[in-house]
Amino acid sequence: MPLPVPYLLVIAVVLGVGLVFLWSAKTRVTAPPPPVAMVMQRIAFPGGVQVHDPQSALVRVERPDEIVIPFEQAVLVIDYPLSHPASIPITAPLPLGFTRASLIQTICEEYAQIYEAEEGTANTKTIPIEERGPRPARNRTDGAYGIWGHDLQDLVLTAAHWTREADGTVKIQLHIQR
């Protein structure tokens, strides 16, 4: 026995509404918003981190496994004491981002590589500390980065600032004291 017309009409309306719902759930109505720059975030390292010896800092750092930068890719900007700043792409060891310990380790490794590259590319070599006389400041070298004023052992990392730019790039800038 065929269904009466009102029942068929209700079934057709329910099916039509269901199809429209499925179609609208799969179709974008508006374009996704463009990425927005995030406010700068500061990561403090109380007591400072001796850049040449990250292991001693990692022993006393509080919450070393805390995710402090929730992005896997970033650009580390090292500009002190360099005449030619370096922008180094870095990757977090975890997909969730950089932990406090991994960030310290990465920063210290990148600084060590910069100082090694400077020594390898410089025509004017670093004067050894014992030969510097009354002014123990490091002489300016003419390598790839043009390091001046401070040896690696002089540098203390006190904070890092990270920002997510409008294009999605995460930049990390450092606060280094001597």
DOLOLUM-565932 format. One record per residue: z, y, x of N, C-alpha, C, O in turn; residue in three letters. Coordinates in nm, 2 decimals. Atoms other than C-alpha are relative to their C-alpha. Example, Ala and Ser with C-alpha at 12.3 -4.5 7.8 and 13.67 -1.06 7.14 Angstrom:
BEGIN
PT      n_Z      n_Y      n_X     ca_Z     ca_Y     ca_X      c_Z      c_Y      c_X      o_Z      o_Y      o_X   type
PT     0.00    -0.12     0.09     0.78    -0.45     1.23     0.00     0.12     0.09     0.07     0.12     0.19    ALA
PT     0.00    -0.11    -0.09     0.71    -0.11     1.37     0.08     0.11    -0.08     0.09     0.22    -0.03    SER
end
This chain:
BEGIN
PT      n_Z      n_Y      n_X     ca_Z     ca_Y     ca_X      c_Z      c_Y      c_X      o_Z      o_Y      o_X   type
PT     0.00    -0.12     0.08     0.00     0.00     0.00     0.00     0.12     0.09     0.09     0.14     0.17    MET
PT     0.01    -0.12    -0.08    -0.11     0.33     0.15     0.11     0.10    -0.03     0.17     0.10    -0.14    PRO
PT    -0.11    -0.09     0.02     0.15     0.60     0.21    -0.05     0.12    -0.08    -0.17     0.16    -0.07    LEU
PT     0.04    -0.12     0.08     0.14     0.90    -0.03    -0.03     0.12     0.10     0.02     0.12     0.21    PRO
PT     0.05    -0.11    -0.08    -0.02     1.22     0.10     0.12     0.08     0.06     0.11     0.12     0.18    VAL
PT    -0.10    -0.08    -0.06     0.31     1.41     0.15     0.06    -0.06     0.12     0.10     0.00     0.22    PRO
PT    -0.06     0.07    -0.12     0.45     1.14     0.39    -0.10     0.01     0.11    -0.06     0.04     0.23    TYR
PT     0.10    -0.02    -0.10     0.12     1.15     0.58     0.00     0.14     0.06    -0.02     0.16     0.18    LEU
PT     0.00    -0.13    -0.04     0.14     1.52     0.60     0.12     0.03     0.09     0.11     0.10     0.20    LEU
PT    -0.12    -0.01    -0.08     0.50     1.51     0.74    -0.02    -0.07     0.13     0.02    -0.01     0.24    VAL
PT     0.03     0.07    -0.13     0.40     1.25     1.00    -0.09     0.07     0.09    -0.07     0.08     0.21    ILE
PT     0.10    -0.08    -0.08     0.10     1.46     1.11     0.06     0.12     0.06     0.03     0.16     0.17    ALA
PT    -0.07    -0.12    -0.05     0.32     1.77     1.14     0.09    -0.04     0.12     0.09     0.03     0.22    VAL
PT    -0.09     0.05    -0.11     0.58     1.58     1.35    -0.08    -0.04     0.12    -0.04     0.00     0.23    VAL
PT     0.09     0.04    -0.11     0.31     1.43     1.57    -0.06     0.13     0.07    -0.06     0.14     0.19    LEU
PT     0.05    -0.12    -0.05     0.15     1.77     1.61     0.10     0.09     0.08     0.07     0.14     0.19    GLY
PT    -0.11    -0.07    -0.07     0.48     1.94     1.70     0.03    -0.07     0.13     0.05     0.00     0.23    VAL
PT    -0.03     0.08    -0.12     0.55     1.66     1.95    -0.10     0.02     0.11    -0.07     0.04     0.22    GLY
PT     0.11    -0.02    -0.10     0.21     1.70     2.12     0.00     0.14     0.06    -0.02     0.16     0.18    LEU
PT    -0.01    -0.14    -0.05     0.25     2.08     2.14     0.11     0.02     0.09     0.10     0.08     0.20    VAL
PT    -0.12    -0.01    -0.09     0.60     2.04     2.29    -0.04    -0.06     0.14     0.00     0.00     0.24    PHE
PT     0.03     0.07    -0.12     0.47     1.79     2.55    -0.10     0.08     0.08    -0.08     0.10     0.21    LEU
PT     0.10    -0.08    -0.07     0.17     2.01     2.64     0.07     0.13     0.06     0.04     0.16     0.17    TRP
PT    -0.07    -0.12    -0.05     0.39     2.33     2.67     0.10    -0.03     0.11     0.12     0.06     0.19    SER
PT    -0.09     0.03    -0.11     0.64     2.15     2.89    -0.07    -0.02     0.13    -0.01     0.00     0.23    ALA
PT     0.08     0.03    -0.12     0.37     2.05     3.14    -0.08     0.12     0.05    -0.12     0.13     0.16    LYS
PT     0.09    -0.11    -0.04     0.18     2.38     3.14     0.09     0.12     0.03     0.18     0.16    -0.04    THR
PT    -0.08    -0.12    -0.04     0.31     2.69     3.32    -0.05     0.12    -0.09    -0.17     0.14    -0.11    ARG
PT     0.03    -0.11     0.09     0.33     2.99     3.09    -0.01     0.13     0.09    -0.10     0.21     0.06    VAL
PT     0.01    -0.11    -0.09     0.40     3.24     3.37    -0.01    -0.04     0.14     0.03    -0.16     0.17    THR
PT     0.01     0.03    -0.14     0.34     3.25     3.74     0.15     0.00     0.06     0.23     0.07     0.01    ALA
PT    -0.14     0.00    -0.06     0.65     3.16     3.96     0.02     0.14     0.07    -0.07     0.20     0.12    PRO
PT    -0.02    -0.13    -0.06     0.82     3.47     4.09    -0.01    -0.01     0.15     0.01    -0.12     0.21    PRO
PT     0.01     0.01    -0.14     0.76     3.56     4.45     0.13    -0.01     0.07     0.23     0.03     0.01    PRO
PT    -0.13     0.01    -0.06     1.03     3.48     4.70     0.06     0.14     0.03    -0.01     0.23     0.06    PRO
PT    -0.07    -0.13    -0.03     1.29     3.75     4.75     0.08    -0.01     0.12     0.14    -0.12     0.15    VAL
PT    -0.08     0.00    -0.12     1.46     3.84     5.07     0.15    -0.01    -0.04     0.19     0.04    -0.14    ALA
PT    -0.14     0.02     0.02     1.82     3.73     5.08     0.09     0.10     0.08     0.04     0.15     0.18    MET
PT    -0.09    -0.09    -0.07     2.12     3.94     5.18     0.04    -0.07     0.13     0.06    -0.19     0.14    VAL
PT    -0.04     0.05    -0.13     2.22     3.90     5.55     0.13    -0.07    -0.02     0.22    -0.03    -0.08    MET
PT    -0.12     0.08    -0.01     2.48     3.63     5.60     0.05     0.00     0.14    -0.02    -0.01     0.23    GLN
PT    -0.06    -0.01    -0.13     2.72     3.65     5.89     0.08    -0.13     0.02     0.16    -0.17    -0.06    ARG
PT    -0.07     0.12    -0.04     2.86     3.34     6.07     0.08     0.05     0.12     0.03     0.07     0.23    ILE
PT    -0.09    -0.05    -0.11     3.16     3.44     6.29     0.04    -0.12     0.08     0.06    -0.23     0.03    ALA
PT    -0.05     0.10    -0.09     3.27     3.24     6.59     0.13     0.06     0.07     0.12     0.12     0.18    PHE
PT    -0.12    -0.06    -0.05     3.63     3.35     6.64     0.04    -0.05     0.14     0.03    -0.17     0.17    PRO
PT    -0.03     0.03    -0.13     3.73     3.36     7.00    -0.12    -0.01     0.09    -0.11    -0.01     0.21    GLY
PT     0.13     0.00    -0.07     3.36     3.35     7.10    -0.03    -0.14     0.06     0.05    -0.23     0.07    GLY
PT     0.05     0.13    -0.06     3.15     3.07     7.25    -0.07     0.04     0.13    -0.16     0.12     0.13    VAL
PT     0.06    -0.02    -0.13     3.07     3.07     7.62    -0.14    -0.07    -0.01    -0.14    -0.20    -0.02    GLN
PT     0.14     0.05     0.02     2.69     3.02     7.60    -0.03    -0.11     0.10    -0.11    -0.20     0.07    VAL
PT     0.03     0.10    -0.11     2.68     2.82     7.93     0.08    -0.13    -0.02     0.05    -0.23     0.04    HIS
PT    -0.09     0.12     0.02     2.95     2.57     7.80     0.03    -0.02    -0.15     0.14     0.01    -0.19    ASP
PT    -0.02     0.02     0.15     2.90     2.48     7.43     0.10    -0.11    -0.03     0.17    -0.10    -0.13    PRO
PT    -0.09     0.12     0.03     3.11     2.16     7.46     0.14     0.05    -0.02     0.21     0.00    -0.10    GLN
PT    -0.14    -0.05     0.02     3.44     2.35     7.51     0.01     0.07    -0.13     0.12     0.07    -0.19    SER
PT    -0.01    -0.08     0.12     3.36     2.57     7.21     0.00    -0.10    -0.12     0.07    -0.08    -0.22    ALA
PT     0.01     0.09     0.11     3.27     2.27     6.99     0.13    -0.08    -0.02     0.16    -0.12    -0.13    LEU
PT    -0.13     0.07     0.01     3.61     2.11     7.06     0.09     0.08    -0.08     0.17     0.03    -0.16    VAL
PT    -0.09    -0.08     0.07     3.79     2.41     6.92    -0.05     0.07    -0.12     0.02     0.15    -0.19    ARG
PT     0.05    -0.07     0.11     3.56     2.53     6.65     0.05    -0.06    -0.13     0.07    -0.18    -0.15    VAL
PT    -0.05     0.04     0.13     3.69     2.52     6.29    -0.12    -0.04    -0.09    -0.22     0.02    -0.09    GLU
PT     0.10     0.05     0.09     3.49     2.32     6.03    -0.14    -0.01     0.07    -0.23     0.05     0.02    ARG
PT     0.13     0.01    -0.07     3.21     2.21     6.27    -0.11    -0.06    -0.09    -0.23    -0.04    -0.06    PRO
PT     0.10     0.07     0.08     3.04     2.00     6.00    -0.04     0.08    -0.13    -0.11     0.03    -0.21    ASP
PT     0.03    -0.08     0.11     3.02     2.28     5.75    -0.15     0.06     0.01    -0.18     0.10     0.12    GLU
PT     0.13    -0.05     0.00     2.66     2.38     5.65     0.01     0.15     0.00     0.06     0.21    -0.10    ILE
PT    -0.01    -0.15     0.00     2.63     2.75     5.75    -0.13     0.07    -0.02    -0.14     0.18    -0.06    VAL
PT     0.14    -0.06     0.03     2.25     2.80     5.71    -0.07    -0.12    -0.08    -0.10    -0.22    -0.02    ILE
PT     0.05     0.11     0.09     2.12     2.59     5.41    -0.15    -0.01     0.00    -0.21    -0.04    -0.10    PRO
PT     0.14     0.02    -0.01     1.76     2.58     5.54    -0.03    -0.09     0.12     0.04    -0.07     0.23    PHE
PT     0.03     0.09    -0.11     1.60     2.32     5.77    -0.08     0.07     0.11    -0.07     0.03     0.23    GLU
PT     0.08    -0.07    -0.10     1.36     2.56     5.95     0.05     0.14     0.01     0.09     0.20    -0.09    GLN
PT    -0.04    -0.14    -0.02     1.45     2.89     6.10    -0.07     0.05     0.13    -0.13    -0.02     0.21    ALA
PT     0.05    -0.07    -0.12     1.34     3.14     6.37     0.12     0.06     0.07     0.19     0.15     0.01    VAL
PT    -0.11    -0.05    -0.08     1.60     3.21     6.64    -0.05     0.12     0.08    -0.14     0.10     0.16    LEU
PT     0.04    -0.11    -0.08     1.57     3.56     6.78     0.10     0.03     0.11     0.22     0.05     0.08    VAL
PT    -0.09    -0.02    -0.12     1.71     3.60     7.13    -0.05     0.13     0.07    -0.17     0.13     0.12    ILE
PT     0.05    -0.13    -0.05     1.69     3.96     7.25     0.09     0.06     0.11     0.06     0.16     0.17    ASP
PT    -0.09    -0.05    -0.10     1.99     4.01     7.48     0.04    -0.10     0.10     0.07    -0.21     0.07    TYR
PT     0.05    -0.11    -0.07     1.97     4.05     7.78    -0.14    -0.01     0.05    -0.17    -0.03     0.17    PRO
PT     0.14     0.02    -0.03     1.60     4.01     7.77    -0.08     0.13    -0.02    -0.06     0.20    -0.12    LEU
PT     0.10    -0.11     0.02     1.33     4.28     7.82    -0.10    -0.03    -0.10    -0.16     0.05    -0.17    SER
PT     0.10     0.05     0.10     1.09     4.07     7.62     0.07    -0.10    -0.09     0.08    -0.22    -0.05    HIS
PT    -0.07     0.09     0.09     1.27     3.92     7.32    -0.08    -0.13    -0.03    -0.20    -0.13    -0.03    PRO
PT     0.07     0.13     0.03     1.20     3.56     7.23     0.03    -0.04    -0.15     0.14    -0.02    -0.20    ALA
PT    -0.01     0.05     0.14     1.14     3.43     6.87    -0.03    -0.15     0.01    -0.15    -0.19     0.03    SER
PT     0.02     0.15    -0.02     1.19     3.05     6.88     0.02    -0.07    -0.13     0.13    -0.06    -0.19    ILE
PT    -0.02     0.08     0.12     1.13     2.82     6.58     0.09    -0.11     0.03     0.07    -0.18     0.13    PRO
PT    -0.09     0.11    -0.01     1.41     2.58     6.54     0.01    -0.08    -0.13    -0.02    -0.03    -0.23    ILE
PT    -0.01     0.09     0.12     1.47     2.28     6.31     0.14    -0.06     0.00     0.20    -0.10     0.11    THR
PT    -0.14     0.06     0.02     1.81     2.16     6.18    -0.01    -0.15     0.02    -0.11    -0.21    -0.02    ALA
PT     0.00     0.14    -0.01     1.91     1.81     6.26     0.02    -0.07    -0.13    -0.01    -0.19    -0.14    PRO
PT    -0.02     0.05     0.14     1.99     1.76     5.89    -0.09     0.07    -0.10    -0.12     0.19    -0.08    LEU
PT     0.08    -0.06     0.10     1.76     1.82     5.60     0.07     0.11    -0.08     0.01     0.20    -0.14    PRO
PT    -0.08    -0.10     0.08     2.04     2.02     5.43     0.02     0.13     0.07     0.05     0.23     0.01    LEU
PT    -0.01    -0.12    -0.08     2.04     2.28     5.71     0.08    -0.01     0.12     0.11    -0.12     0.17    GLY
PT    -0.08     0.00    -0.12     2.24     2.38     6.01     0.15     0.00    -0.02     0.20     0.08    -0.10    PHE
PT    -0.14     0.00     0.01     2.60     2.29     6.05     0.05     0.10     0.11    -0.03     0.14     0.19    THR
PT    -0.06    -0.09    -0.10     2.83     2.52     6.25    -0.02    -0.05     0.15    -0.06     0.02     0.24    ARG
PT     0.01     0.07    -0.13     2.83     2.27     6.54    -0.15     0.00     0.05    -0.18     0.02     0.17    ALA
PT     0.14     0.01    -0.04     2.45     2.22     6.54    -0.06     0.13     0.03    -0.15     0.14     0.12    SER
PT     0.05    -0.13    -0.03     2.39     2.59     6.53     0.04     0.05     0.14    -0.04     0.10     0.22    LEU
PT    -0.05    -0.04    -0.14     2.61     2.65     6.84    -0.07    -0.08     0.10    -0.12    -0.02     0.20    ILE
PT     0.07     0.09    -0.10     2.45     2.36     7.02    -0.15     0.05     0.02    -0.19     0.06     0.14    GLN
PT     0.13    -0.05     0.00     2.10     2.49     6.94    -0.01     0.13     0.08    -0.10     0.15     0.16    THR
PT     0.00    -0.13    -0.06     2.17     2.85     7.04     0.02    -0.01     0.15    -0.05     0.05     0.23    ILE
PT    -0.03     0.02    -0.14     2.32     2.74     7.37    -0.11    -0.07     0.08    -0.14    -0.03     0.19    CYS
PT     0.11     0.07    -0.06     2.04     2.50     7.45    -0.12     0.10     0.02    -0.19     0.10     0.13    GLU
PT     0.11    -0.09    -0.01     1.78     2.77     7.38     0.02     0.11     0.10    -0.07     0.15     0.18    GLU
PT    -0.04    -0.10    -0.11     1.96     3.03     7.60    -0.02    -0.07     0.14    -0.08     0.00     0.22    TYR
PT     0.01     0.07    -0.13     1.97     2.77     7.88    -0.15    -0.01     0.04    -0.19     0.00     0.15    ALA
PT     0.15     0.01    -0.02     1.59     2.71     7.84    -0.06     0.13     0.04    -0.15     0.13     0.13    GLN
PT     0.05    -0.13    -0.03     1.52     3.08     7.85     0.03     0.04     0.14    -0.06     0.08     0.22    ILE
PT    -0.03    -0.03    -0.14     1.71     3.13     8.17    -0.07    -0.09     0.10    -0.11    -0.04     0.21    TYR
PT     0.08     0.08    -0.09     1.54     2.83     8.33    -0.14     0.04     0.01    -0.20     0.05     0.12    GLU
PT     0.14    -0.04     0.00     1.20     2.95     8.22    -0.02     0.13     0.08    -0.12     0.15     0.15    ALA
PT     0.00    -0.13    -0.07     1.28     3.30     8.36     0.00    -0.03     0.15    -0.08     0.03     0.23    GLU
PT     0.00     0.03    -0.14     1.37     3.15     8.70    -0.13    -0.07     0.05    -0.17    -0.04     0.16    GLU
PT     0.12     0.06    -0.04     1.06     2.94     8.70    -0.13     0.09     0.00    -0.22     0.06     0.08    GLY
PT     0.12    -0.08     0.00     0.82     3.22     8.62     0.02     0.13     0.07    -0.08     0.21     0.08    THR
PT    -0.03    -0.13    -0.07     0.98     3.51     8.81    -0.05     0.00     0.15    -0.03    -0.10     0.22    ALA
PT     0.03    -0.02    -0.14     0.84     3.64     9.14     0.13     0.06     0.07     0.16     0.02     0.18    ASN
PT    -0.12    -0.05    -0.05     1.16     3.84     9.19     0.11    -0.09    -0.05     0.14    -0.10    -0.17    THR
PT    -0.10     0.10     0.04     1.43     3.58     9.20     0.14     0.06    -0.02     0.17     0.17     0.03    LYS
PT    -0.13    -0.05     0.02     1.79     3.62     9.09     0.08    -0.01     0.13     0.08    -0.10     0.21    THR
PT    -0.09    -0.01    -0.12     2.03     3.73     9.37     0.12    -0.08    -0.03     0.19    -0.06    -0.13    ILE
PT    -0.12     0.07     0.02     2.31     3.48     9.41     0.13     0.09    -0.02     0.13     0.19     0.04    PRO
PT    -0.12    -0.08     0.03     2.65     3.61     9.28     0.07     0.04     0.13     0.12     0.15     0.15    ILE
PT    -0.07    -0.03    -0.12     2.81     3.59     9.63    -0.07     0.10     0.09    -0.01     0.15     0.18    GLU
PT     0.07    -0.10    -0.08     2.54     3.81     9.78    -0.02     0.14    -0.07    -0.09     0.22    -0.02    GLU
PT     0.02    -0.12     0.07     2.55     4.09     9.52     0.08     0.12     0.04     0.04     0.23     0.01    ARG
PT    -0.08    -0.11    -0.05     2.81     4.30     9.68     0.10     0.06    -0.11     0.15    -0.02    -0.19    GLY
PT    -0.10    -0.06     0.09     3.03     4.55     9.49    -0.04     0.00    -0.15     0.05     0.00    -0.24    PRO
PT     0.05     0.00     0.14     2.81     4.54     9.17    -0.04    -0.14    -0.03    -0.15    -0.18     0.01    ARG
PT     0.04     0.14     0.02     2.81     4.18     9.05    -0.10    -0.02    -0.12    -0.12    -0.14    -0.15    PRO
PT     0.10     0.02     0.11     2.55     4.25     8.77    -0.12    -0.07     0.05    -0.16    -0.05     0.17    ALA
PT     0.12     0.07    -0.03     2.25     4.03     8.77    -0.11     0.09     0.02    -0.13     0.19    -0.06    ARG
PT     0.11    -0.08    -0.02     1.94     4.19     8.91    -0.11    -0.03    -0.11    -0.11    -0.14    -0.16    ASN
PT     0.11     0.02     0.09     1.64     4.23     8.68    -0.11    -0.09     0.07    -0.15    -0.06     0.18    ARG
PT     0.11     0.08    -0.05     1.38     3.96     8.72    -0.12     0.02    -0.08    -0.12     0.07    -0.19    THR
PT     0.13    -0.04     0.06     1.01     3.98     8.64    -0.07    -0.13    -0.06    -0.19    -0.13    -0.06    ASP
PT     0.06     0.12     0.06     0.96     3.64     8.47    -0.04     0.02    -0.14    -0.06     0.14    -0.19    GLY
PT     0.05     0.00     0.13     0.85     3.56     8.12     0.08     0.09    -0.10     0.03     0.15    -0.19    ALA
PT    -0.09    -0.07     0.09     1.15     3.73     7.96     0.06     0.13     0.06     0.11     0.21    -0.02    TYR
PT    -0.06    -0.12    -0.07     1.26     3.99     8.21     0.15     0.02    -0.02     0.20     0.12    -0.07    GLY
PT    -0.15     0.00     0.02     1.63     3.91     8.21     0.06     0.10     0.09     0.02     0.11     0.21    ILE
PT    -0.07    -0.10    -0.08     1.86     4.18     8.34     0.15     0.00    -0.03     0.19    -0.04    -0.14    TRP
PT    -0.14    -0.04     0.02     2.23     4.26     8.38     0.10    -0.11     0.00     0.21    -0.09     0.04    GLY
PT    -0.10     0.10     0.02     2.39     3.93     8.30    -0.05    -0.14     0.03    -0.16    -0.18    -0.01    HIS
PT     0.03     0.14    -0.02     2.40     3.57     8.42     0.03    -0.08    -0.13     0.10    -0.02    -0.22    ASP
PT    -0.03     0.08     0.11     2.42     3.29     8.16     0.15    -0.02    -0.02     0.20    -0.02    -0.13    LEU
PT    -0.15     0.01     0.01     2.79     3.25     8.24     0.07     0.12    -0.05     0.19     0.11    -0.10    GLN
PT    -0.06    -0.13     0.05     2.86     3.61     8.14    -0.01     0.01    -0.15     0.07     0.08    -0.21    ASP
PT     0.03    -0.02     0.14     2.74     3.57     7.78     0.09    -0.08    -0.09     0.12    -0.19    -0.07    LEU
PT    -0.09     0.06     0.10     2.97     3.51     7.48    -0.06     0.03    -0.13    -0.08     0.14    -0.17    VAL
PT     0.05    -0.01     0.14     2.84     3.44     7.13     0.11     0.02    -0.09     0.20    -0.06    -0.10    LEU
PT    -0.11    -0.02     0.09     3.07     3.60     6.88    -0.04    -0.01    -0.15     0.04    -0.03    -0.24    THR
PT     0.05     0.01     0.14     2.85     3.59     6.56    -0.15    -0.02     0.00    -0.22     0.01     0.09    ALA
PT     0.15     0.01     0.03     2.51     3.50     6.42    -0.02     0.05    -0.14     0.06     0.03    -0.23    ALA
PT     0.04    -0.06     0.13     2.34     3.68     6.13    -0.13    -0.07    -0.04    -0.22    -0.07     0.04    HIS
PT     0.12     0.06     0.05     2.08     3.50     5.92    -0.05     0.07    -0.13     0.04     0.11    -0.21    TRP
PT     0.06    -0.06     0.12     1.84     3.64     5.66    -0.12    -0.08    -0.04    -0.19    -0.13     0.05    THR
PT     0.12     0.07     0.05     1.58     3.48     5.45    -0.09     0.12    -0.04    -0.07     0.19    -0.14    ARG
PT     0.09    -0.10     0.03     1.28     3.71     5.45    -0.08    -0.02    -0.13    -0.07    -0.13    -0.19    GLU
PT     0.08     0.02     0.12     1.05     3.77     5.15    -0.10    -0.10     0.01    -0.14    -0.16    -0.10    ALA
PT     0.10     0.10    -0.01     0.79     3.54     5.29     0.06    -0.14     0.02    -0.01    -0.24     0.04    ASP
PT    -0.06     0.12    -0.01     1.05     3.26     5.31     0.05    -0.04     0.13     0.13    -0.14     0.15    GLY
PT    -0.04     0.03    -0.13     1.11     3.27     5.68     0.15     0.03     0.02     0.20     0.14    -0.03    THR
PT    -0.14    -0.03    -0.03     1.48     3.24     5.79     0.01     0.04     0.14    -0.03    -0.03     0.23    VAL
PT    -0.02    -0.06    -0.14     1.56     3.46     6.09     0.15     0.00     0.03     0.23     0.04    -0.05    LYS
PT    -0.13     0.00    -0.05     1.87     3.42     6.29     0.01     0.09     0.12    -0.06     0.08     0.22    ILE
PT    -0.02    -0.10    -0.11     1.99     3.71     6.51     0.14    -0.02     0.05     0.23    -0.05    -0.03    GLN
PT    -0.13     0.03    -0.06     2.28     3.69     6.75     0.07     0.12     0.04     0.01     0.22     0.07    LEU
PT    -0.08    -0.11    -0.06     2.57     3.91     6.85     0.06    -0.06     0.12     0.15    -0.15     0.12    HIS
PT    -0.04     0.05    -0.13     2.63     3.85     7.22     0.08     0.11     0.07     0.04     0.22     0.07    ILE
PT    -0.08    -0.09    -0.08     2.91     4.01     7.42     0.00    -0.05     0.14    -0.04    -0.16     0.17    GLN
PT    -0.01     0.04    -0.14     2.96     4.01     7.79     0.14     0.00     0.05     0.17    -0.03     0.16    ARG
end
